[in-house]
Amino acid sequence: MDNLHHIVVVGGGAGGLELVTRLGNKLGKKHKARITLVDAGLTHVWKPLLHEVASGSLDANANEINYRAHARKHHYEFQLGRMNGLDRDAKEVVIAPFLDGDEQEVVPERRIGYDTLVIAVGSNANDFGTPGAKEHCLFLDSLKQARRFHNLMLNAFLRKNHEANSGNGHELPITIIGAGATGVELAAELRLASRELPVYGMNKLRPEDVSITVIEAAERILPALPARLSAAATRELEHQNVRVMTGQPVSEIHEGTLVMKDGTELASEMTIWAAGIKAPEFLSELEGLETNRGNQIKVRQTLESTTDADIFAFGDCAECPQPDSDRPVPPRAQAAHQQADVLFKTLRNRLEGGDAVPFVYNDHGSLINFSRYTTVGNLMGNLSGRSMYIEGKVARLFYVSLYRMHQVALHGFLRTSIIWLMDRITRAMHPRLKLH
């Protein structure tokens, strides 16, 4: 194995895990290459589902994938750790020491050699330097953060229910800063939680006691999506008694309050930041790689870094040009999925002396899910180039199929069918919300 071409993929998100799965099945299994995945966590959960984990409508334990078990089944290696450096001359990735919950070192800093390196570390929330954001906001960048949010939410509901039972003031103001897809979908999930939790004993706290506000600095929510989709989403949020504030930048965040740009103060006991993303800062410090202001690695259309032919990057952490456009590929899950497919072909060709495959992004549309209430979206026509607006059960079917397609890429059709059946059984046997 030591003599085989070593492909190291850093980041086990949607794109990274799909890539190593295909590489392992096609190259690792046949001993044509050695494949290694590096990730700071032990398990994978599809990032577009983190807001459902946070609200409790999805049990992460039933939907996460253990990297070690998956690696064994799909013929690649897994290394636990966080990348924090790069030695291009020695062609080695530097992995930070791994610490336990008590901050004791379990594994020291180590280095992993590579012949081809692929960086797919995704993105983090971008607070744009807003005063108080880091100290007083909750974020949903990782499974750990989503689980922490869920526990804080349950405790907040429990506390307010006790206050209501004692005859005291018990309003719970929740604010979501940023009305992109995550912010909008999280608002709907939180409204569902406010209506479901009284069924499970918190019956002194009424849904109307939980005020949910979505704040967007742009003139409309979902500013990156078509105006019709934005208007439909606004109507649905207002129908679910979610307050929508647009054209309202937040200038400061304090414990319990927000200060708007015009000086208006808004009470908020739970504040979630969902207003933008940027690539991890360590990428801008890596030796010899070109990055932009958002820390994204600049790559060619082939996803090859602009300065090193043996290093590739894709997904949210890469700035990839689009032909006939001055805008790079947008940081979306469907883009990462398409890039993983193209990069697999390129890496396979490299082993056979072939050429790299240029990436061309195909926008298949957007879908916004309002929990169990409804789904709205637009689908792009492959031939006409026009979008078709959809909503309701049809849109929900397309939305669910996106996650199932991700599962098929990781497990195959048969295993995904079994997982789907088990999900149906689990939903029938367990509470509609995760209560712990």
N, C-alpha and C positions, 0 to 999 in steps of 0.2 A: 504493500500500500504506500510505503514511503517514496517509491519511485514513480507513482502516478501523479499526473497533473493535479494540483491541489486548488480547488475553488472554495474560497471562504466567503460566506454571505453573513454580513453583520446586520442583524435586525430581523426578528421573527414576526413582523406584522403581516398584514394581508398579502402584500406583494412578496416579501421575503420568504414567507413560509410556503407560498404557492411555488416559488422558484425552486427552493431546495427540494420540495417534494418531487417535482418533475425531473430535476437533475439527478436525484437519488434513484428514482424509478428507471430512468433511461440510461444514465451513465454510471452511477454508483453500483447498481445491481450487477451490471456487466463488467465491473472493474475497469472501466474506461477512464475514470477520474475518481479522485477522492473529494467528497463533498463535506463541508463543515458549516454548521450554523452557530452563530454566536448571538446570545441574547441575555439581557440582564435579568429576565424573569424565567420562571420554570414552566409557565403555561401561556397559551395564546387564547385570547378572546377577540373576535372581530371588532375592531374599534368603533364602527358605526353603531354597535349595540351597547356601548358603555353607558349611554344615558338611560337605557332600560335597566341595566344592572343598578345604576344609582337610585332609580325610583322604586326598584323592587319588583318590577313586572317581569324580569328575567333573572333566573337563578344562574349565576356565573358558574357554579360548581358543576352544573349539568351541561354547560355549553363550552367549557374551556378544554383546550387540548394540551396534554402534557408533552413537552418537547422531547423528552427522553424516550417515552413510549412511541411517539410518532416517528422519531429518528430510527429506532430499531425496525419498525415495520417498513420504512421507506428508504432504507439503505444510505443514510447519511449519519454524520456524527454531530453531537451537540456539545457545545461548551458554554457553561454558565458564567456570565461576567459582562461587564460594561466596557465597551471600547473607550479608551481615553488618550490614545496616541497612535502614531504611525511612523514606522521607519522604512522609508521607500527604498533606501540603498540596500538594506538587508532583506527587504520584502517581508516585513513582519508587522502584524497588528499587535498593539500593546493593550492588554486587558487589565483594568484596575483591580486591586485586591477585592476579594469578596468577603463581606462582613456579615455576621449574624445579627439577630435582633438586639443584642447587647453591645453592638459595635466592636465585637471581637473578631480578629482576622481568622477566617476559615481557610482561605486559599490566598497566597501572596500574589503580587503582580506577576504576570506571566506574558509570554510572547507566543504568537501563533504565526508560523510561516505560511506564505501563500504564493501561488503562481498567478492566480487571478483573484482579485478582490472585488466584491460587490457590496456597496454600502446602501442599506435600505432601512435607516433608523427612524424614518417617519418624521413627525413634527410634535412640537409642544405649543401650549397656548402662548400668545403674544399679548402681554398686557400694555405694550407701547409706553412703558415707563409711568403709567398712571399711579400717582401717589396713593399708597395704601392697598393696592391691588394684591400684592404678594402676601401682605399680612392679614387681610380681612376677607379675601375671596376664596371660594372653593373652585377647584379645577377638575376637569374630567379627561386628563391625558392618558391615564393608565388604569388598569384594573384595580390597583391598590387605592387610587384616589376615588374611583367609583364606589368601592366598598366602604370607604370612610364616609363619603357623602351619604350613603344609604343608612349607616348607623347614626349619623348626626340627624338625618331627617326623621328617623323613627323616634329618637330621643326628643326632638323638638315637638313632634306630634303628641308624644306621651306627656311631656311637660305641660303643653297647652291644654290637653284634655283634663289634667289634674287641676289646673288653674280654673278651668271652666266649671269643674265639679265643686270647687271651693267658692264659686261665685265671684272670682276675680277677673280682671281683664285678660282675655286669652286670644287676641288676634295674633296671627302668624303671618307677617309680611315676608314674601320670598321674591327676590329680584334676580333676573337673568340678564346679564349684560352681553349683548350680542345676539342678533336675530338671524344668524345663518341657520343651516339645517339643524345643527346640534341644539342651539338655543330654542328654536321653535318646537322641535320634537320633545325636548326635555320639558317644556312648559305644559304640553299636553299630557305627558306621563305624570307630572306632579299633580295636575288637576285630577287625573284618574285616582292617584293615591289618596287625595283628600276626600274622595267620594267612597273609596273602598275601605279605608282603615276603620271608619265607624262601624262597619259590618263586623269587624273583629274585636269589638269591645271598646274602642275609643269613641263612644257614641255621644259624649258631651261636646265634642268639637265638631261643628258643622262645616260643610265644604265652604260656605260663604265666609267663615271665620279665617280661612286661608286665602290671603290675597296674593296673586301671582302677577308679576309685572315683567314684561319683556321690553328692554331698552335697546334701540338701534340708533347709531349715530347718523346713518344714511337716511334718506327721505322715505324709504320703504323697507319693510323686512325682506329677507332673502334677496338682497340687492344684486347678487351675482346671477340670479335666475330671471326668467321672463316675467314681465310685469303682471301678466294674467295669473301666473302661479302665485306671485306675491299677494295679489288682491284676494285670491281664494284662500290663501293661508291666513291672511288678516281676518277675513270674515269668520273662519273656523275658530280661531283663537278667541275672538270676541264672543262668539256663540258659546264657547266653553268658559266664559267669564274670566278670561285672561286679559289684563290690561296691556295694550300695545302703545308704546311711546316711540315715535320716530323723529329723526332730526334732533336728537337729544344726546349729545356727547356727555359722558361722565368725566368730571375733572378731578374729583377726589373721592376716596372711599375711607370711611371711618367705621369703627365698631358700632353697628346698629343703624348707621345712616350713610346715604350717598349724597354727594354734592354735584349738581348738574352744572354745566358750563355757564348757565345764566344765573347761578347762585341758589337755585331752588334746592331744598333739601328733601330727601325721600327716605322714610323709615324702611329698614330692611334687616331682619334678623338672620336670614340666610341669603348670601349673595354669591351667585355663580358667575364666573367669568368664561364667556364663550365667544369673545369678540375678535378673534383672529389667531393665526398660527405662524410659527416660524420654526425653522430647523434647529436642532440642538446646537448650542454655542460652541461645543468642542470641535465641530466640523471646521469652523473658521480658523482654528488653531493647528489643524493638521498640516504636516510638512508638505509644501509644494502643491497643494490643491487650490484651485481658484474658486472662491465663493462670492455670493452676492451679499447685500445688506441684510437679508433674512437668513443668513448662514447656510443657504442652499449651495451645494456643490454644482458648479457650472459644468454641464456635459454637452457633448455633441448630439446630433440627432440619433446617433447609434447608441446613446447612453454611456459612451466612453468619456471619461473625464477629459477636460481640455488640455491637461498637462501630463497625463500618464496613461499610456495605452493599455496597461494591465489593471487599471482601476476603473470600475463602473459605478454608477449611482442611479437610483431611480426612486419613484414615489415622491412623497412630500419633501424629502430632503434634497431633491435634485431640481435644478433649473434647466429644463429641457426645451430647446427651441421648437417651434412649430413652423412648417413650411408656409410661406405666404402670409405670415402673421408676425407682428412685433410683440406678441404676448406669448409667454412660455406655456407649456402644458399645465392646466390647472391642477391644484393638489386635491384630487378626488380619488375615491376608492376604485372607480372604474378605470381611471388612468393607470393606477398601480397594477391592476389586474392585466390590462393590455400590455403594459411595459414588461411585466414578468414573462408573458408569453413570447414577446419579441426577443427579450434578453436570453431566454432559454435557447432559442434558435441561434442567436449569435454565439453563445458559449459553446454550443455543440459544433458549430462551424469552425470555431477557433481550434478545437482539438483535431479537426480534419483538414486544417489548412485553408478553410473557406473564408468568405468575407462576412463582415458584420452586417446586420439587417437594420436599416434605418427605421425609426419609430414614427408612425403617423397616428395621432390621436383621433379617435372616432367618438364623438359625443353622442351617446345613446339616450340622452335626456336626463331628467331629474325626478325623483320621487320624494315626497315629504309625508311622513307617517304621523298621524295624530292619535297615537296609541290605539285603543279599541274603538275610537269614534269614527274616523274615516282616514282615507289616504288621498292625496292629490298629486298630480305630476304631469309631466309632458314627455312624450316619446318622440325621438327624432326619426323621420323616415329615411331609410337608406338610399332610396332612389330620388325622391323629390327634394330632400334636404329640409323639408318643412317639419314643424313639430305638431304633435297631436295632443291636445289636452285630455287627460283622463282623471277620473275620481271614483271614489266608492270602492266596491268590491273588486272591480277590474284592476284599479290602481293598487289595491292591497295585494292582489295576487302577484302582480309584477314586483312589488316591494319585497314580499316574502321570497320570491324566486331568486333575488339577488344574493341573499344569504345562502340559499340552498346551492346556488352555482358555486359559491366560495367553498362550501362543504364538499361538493363533487370534486373540485380541483384538489382537495386535500385527502379525500377518502375514497373517491370513486363512487359510481352511481349506486351500486348495491348497498354499500355500507351507509351511504347517505339516506337511502330509503329506510333502512333499519333505524337510523337516528331519528328520522322524521316520525316514524311510528312510535318510538319511545317517547318523543316529545309530546305527542298527542296523549299518550297514557299518563305521563307525568302531569300534564295540565289538568287532566280529569281527576287525578287523585290528590293534588296538592292545592293549597290556597291560591287565589288569583294573584296575590302579592306575597313576596318573601317577607316574613314578619320578624326576622332576626338577623 
